[in-house]
Every structure is written in structure tokens, then in C-alpha cells.
Amino acid sequence: MGRASRASNGLECLGVYRGREKCQRARDKSGLPVLVNQKCKTCGEQRCKAHCKCHRNKTVNCKGKSGPRGVSAVATPSVSPPPPAARPVLAPVGRAPAPFCALVETGAWYRDFCNLVENATEVELASYMYDNTAVQGALLKRLRSRTAFCLNVYVDTEKFASGGPVLQKARLRELRSAGASVYLCKGVARRGSFHCKGAVVDRRFLFSGGANFTRQSDDNDEYCYKMTGPVVRQVLERMSAQRESGTLWKVL
């Protein structure tokens, strides 16, 4: 198409503002200027979308041949939403104990945990799977008492869906009916599991190690630790994030 015939189809873009570079953005790849059917109504320049003042000023109201037609386009910032922020972790209930870490025999570890639950105001419990009889009894007794008590339980989504261990779903349902919140959690990778094992009592004591909170762990040889100090807050921060990313179990 010659320049004369092109002129009947519109106005040629004048190219780079205050520069010698000519527009070569014609849609037919001919290296000729873009044809604009009208001057830009916003800036009044005879230039395509890539060269007019609107583009230079980062606005989107240009009306050249390469620009949007009809109603002026509205700028929509392409900003990804920030990840959910974990809730702030509160200070320990009462005076924080001095930092320590002790390796405890499994039976004594459970007994110490259950004794602390009796007078606790809150417990956060994470376990890949759950059905421990002694822990279940202590938590239900505390939930059914007349004083305020908050319990959050975190278990692995896939293990929960698979039905194992056999008493897990029934016992979690019992806790939930008594007032606890149960969260179904996943690993950080697509094929990963929620393999965390730990319980925090009153933001003061952490019970953790290799043991899941299951009946089977009573018979296992496990490394079980009771800890206090900064690690308690670190674990609570992880649990707070897992609470935000996990799914609250609502099915009875």
C-alpha cells in the first residue's frame, strides 16, 4: 500500500516526540508508521499509543490505532495480594519459666503434658495423626469444665482423609463438639505432608519430638522433649501461620 492510499485510511503517527526516530509499528509489518483514525482526545497528539503523550505520562486514555477503542480503559494495577499475615503471638500466660530442654521418657512426657492441661487456659497441638487416649481424656475434661479454655488441633489433611489411625476422626469430632477447633494442614511442597509434632501449653511449655500424639506412640521408643524459652514462641509463630493456611474442619 502506497503512502497516498494509506493517507485515505487515517493519519500517520508522527513518531517519537522531539526525536528523529520514526514510527515503524504498522500492523502489516511494513515498517511504516501506524495509522491512527483520530488524534488522541486526551493529549491531542497525532501519535500511536506507543508514542503519544499519554504513553509517556503512563496514562491509558490514548485513542490511536493501537490504542483501546470505545470507552476509555481503566488502569488496573497488577499487584499480587500479599500472603496472609500470621496473627501476633501473645506473651506467655503468667511468668515465663527459665529456658530449658529435657529429654523425657514417653510415658512421663504424656503424664506431664496431661497434668499441665488440667489448669491450662489454652493449648495448641500439632500432630501428623492423632488418637492418644490419655491426651484425649485430659483435653475433653478441660473443654467440659466451667472455666475458659481454648484448644486448636492441627493434623495432616491427607492422613485425615485416608481414615487412619482408626480412632482419629471420631476423637477429633469429639473434641470439636466440645469446643475445640480442628485444622487440616498440608506440607509446604505439593507432595509434602504436615509432619509437625508438638504441643504448647499456655504459651509457656513446648512438648515436641518424634512422637505423634497417638496410641501407638505409647509403645514406641521415642525421643520426647519438654522445652521452654524462645523456641516456644518460634513454634507458636509457625502454628499461627498454619492456622491461617490450613482448612478449619467444619464437617460433623
C-alpha positions in Angstrom: 0.0 0.0 0.0 1.5 3.4 -1.0 1.6 6.5 1.1 -1.1 8.1 -0.9 -3.6 5.3 -0.4 -2.6 4.9 3.2 -3.4 8.6 3.8 -7.1 7.9 3.0 -7.2 5.3 5.8 -6.1 7.6 8.6 -3.3 9.8 9.9 0.3 8.5 10.2 1.9 8.5 13.6 4.5 11.3 13.9 6.9 9.0 15.7 9.0 9.7 18.8 8.2 13.1 20.4 11.0 15.6 19.9 13.1 12.9 18.3 14.2 11.8 14.9 13.0 8.2 15.3 10.0 7.5 13.1 7.2 5.2 14.0 7.6 1.7 12.3 4.8 -0.1 14.2 2.3 -0.6 11.3 0.3 -3.8 11.9 1.2 -5.1 8.4 4.9 -5.3 9.5 5.8 -3.0 6.6 7.9 -0.8 8.8 5.7 2.2 8.1 4.1 4.3 10.8 0.9 3.2 12.5 -2.3 4.8 11.0 -4.4 6.5 13.7 -8.0 7.3 12.8 -8.0 10.3 15.0 -5.8 12.4 17.2 -5.7 11.4 20.8 -8.6 13.1 22.6 -6.7 13.3 25.8 -3.3 14.8 24.7 -4.2 15.9 21.2 -1.2 14.4 19.6 -1.1 12.6 16.2 0.7 9.6 17.5 0.0 5.9 18.2 -0.4 4.5 21.7 3.3 3.7 21.9 4.4 7.3 21.1 1.8 9.8 22.3 2.0 11.8 25.5 -0.4 9.5 27.3 2.1 6.7 27.0 4.9 8.9 28.1 2.9 10.0 31.1 1.8 6.4 31.9 -1.9 7.1 31.3 -4.2 4.7 29.4 -6.7 7.0 27.6 -4.9 7.2 24.3 -7.1 6.6 21.2 -4.6 5.8 18.4 -5.0 2.9 16.1 -3.0 0.7 18.5 -4.9 2.1 21.5 -8.2 0.8 23.1 -11.5 1.6 21.3 -14.7 2.9 22.8 -14.8 3.7 26.5 -11.5 4.8 28.0 -9.7 1.9 29.5 -9.3 1.9 33.3 -5.9 1.2 34.7 -5.8 -2.0 36.9 -2.6 -2.4 38.8 -1.3 -6.0 38.5 -0.3 -6.4 42.1 -0.4 -9.8 43.7 -2.2 -9.9 47.0 0.1 -10.3 50.0 0.2 -13.6 51.7 -2.0 -13.8 54.8 -0.2 -12.4 57.8 0.2 -14.6 60.8 -1.5 -13.4 63.9 0.7 -11.9 66.5 1.8 -14.3 69.3 0.9 -13.2 72.8 3.2 -13.4 75.8 3.2 -16.5 78.0 0.4 -16.9 80.5 1.9 -16.0 83.8 5.6 -15.6 84.4 7.7 -17.2 81.7 9.9 -20.1 83.1 13.6 -20.0 82.6 14.7 -21.6 79.3 15.5 -25.3 79.5 15.2 -28.5 77.4 14.9 -32.0 78.8 14.7 -35.4 77.2 11.8 -37.2 78.9 10.6 -40.9 78.8 7.5 -41.2 76.7 5.1 -42.1 79.5 6.3 -39.4 81.8 6.2 -36.9 78.8 2.5 -37.6 78.3 1.7 -37.5 82.1 3.4 -34.1 82.4 1.5 -32.8 79.5 -1.8 -34.0 80.8 -1.1 -32.6 84.3 -0.5 -29.1 82.8 -3.7 -29.3 80.7 -5.8 -29.6 83.9 -5.3 -25.9 84.7 -4.3 -24.5 81.3 -6.2 -21.7 79.6 -5.0 -22.6 76.1 -3.3 -25.5 74.2 -2.0 -25.6 70.6 -1.5 -29.2 69.5 0.0 -30.3 66.1 0.4 -33.9 65.1 0.7 -35.8 61.8 -2.0 -38.0 63.2 -3.9 -38.1 66.5 -5.8 -40.6 68.7 -3.9 -40.8 72.0 -6.2 -42.0 74.8 -4.7 -40.2 77.8 -4.4 -36.9 75.9 -7.9 -37.2 74.6 -9.2 -37.7 78.1 -7.3 -34.7 79.5 -8.4 -32.4 76.7 -12.1 -33.4 76.9 -12.1 -32.9 80.7 -10.6 -29.4 80.3 -13.0 -28.5 77.5 -16.0 -29.6 79.5 -15.0 -27.6 82.6 -16.7 -24.3 83.5 -13.7 -22.1 83.0 -12.4 -20.6 79.8 -10.2 -22.9 77.7 -9.0 -22.6 74.0 -7.8 -25.7 72.1 -6.6 -25.7 68.5 -5.6 -29.0 66.9 -3.6 -29.4 63.6 -3.4 -32.6 61.7 -2.4 -33.7 58.2 -5.1 -33.3 55.5 -4.2 -36.5 53.6 -3.8 -38.7 56.6 -7.1 -37.4 57.9 -8.9 -38.1 54.6 -7.4 -41.7 54.5 -9.1 -42.6 57.7 -6.0 -43.5 59.7 -5.5 -44.1 62.6 -8.8 -45.8 63.1 -10.0 -43.6 66.0 -8.6 -40.3 64.8 -11.7 -38.9 63.1 -14.1 -39.9 65.9 -11.8 -38.4 68.6 -11.3 -35.2 66.7 -15.1 -34.9 66.2 -15.5 -35.4 69.9 -13.0 -32.6 70.6 -14.7 -30.3 68.1 -18.1 -30.9 69.6 -16.7 -29.9 73.0 -15.5 -26.6 71.6 -12.1 -27.2 70.0 -11.0 -26.0 66.6 -9.5 -28.6 64.2 -7.4 -27.5 61.3 -6.5 -29.7 58.3 -3.0 -28.8 57.1 -0.7 -29.6 54.2 3.1 -29.6 53.7 4.9 -26.7 52.1 5.5 -28.7 48.8 2.8 -30.1 46.6 3.6 -33.7 47.7 4.7 -32.9 51.2 2.9 -33.8 54.4 2.1 -31.8 57.5 4.6 -33.8 59.6 4.7 -31.5 62.7 4.6 -32.9 66.2 4.3 -30.6 69.1 2.0 -29.1 71.7 2.3 -25.8 73.5 0.6 -25.2 76.9 -0.3 -21.6 77.9 2.4 -20.3 75.6 5.0 -21.4 78.2 5.8 -25.1 77.7 6.5 -27.0 74.4 6.2 -30.8 74.2 7.8 -32.0 71.0 10.0 -34.7 69.5 9.5 -37.7 67.2 6.2 -38.9 68.7 2.8 -38.4 67.1 0.0 -37.9 69.7 -1.3 -41.5 69.1 -2.0 -44.6 71.0 0.8 -46.3 69.1 3.4 -43.9 70.5 2.8 -45.3 74.0 4.5 -48.5 72.9 7.2 -46.9 70.7 10.8 -45.9 71.5 10.6 -42.1 71.0 12.7 -39.0 71.6 10.4 -36.7 73.6 11.4 -33.3 74.8 9.9 -30.7 77.1 11.2 -27.2 76.4 10.7 -23.6 77.5 12.3 -20.3 76.3 12.4 -18.6 72.9 11.7 -21.8 71.0 8.1 -21.8 72.3 7.4 -18.5 70.6 9.0 -19.7 67.4 6.8 -22.8 67.3 3.7 -20.7 68.1 4.5 -18.4 65.2 4.6 -21.4 62.9 1.3 -22.7 64.3 -0.2 -19.2 63.7 0.8 -19.4 60.1 -0.5 -22.9 59.8 -3.8 -21.8 61.2 -4.1 -19.2 58.5 -3.1 -21.5 55.7 -5.0 -24.6 56.9 -8.6 -25.5 56.5 -10.9 -25.4 59.5 -12.8 -28.7 59.7 -16.5 -28.0 59.7 -18.0 -31.4 59.0 -19.6 -33.3 61.9 
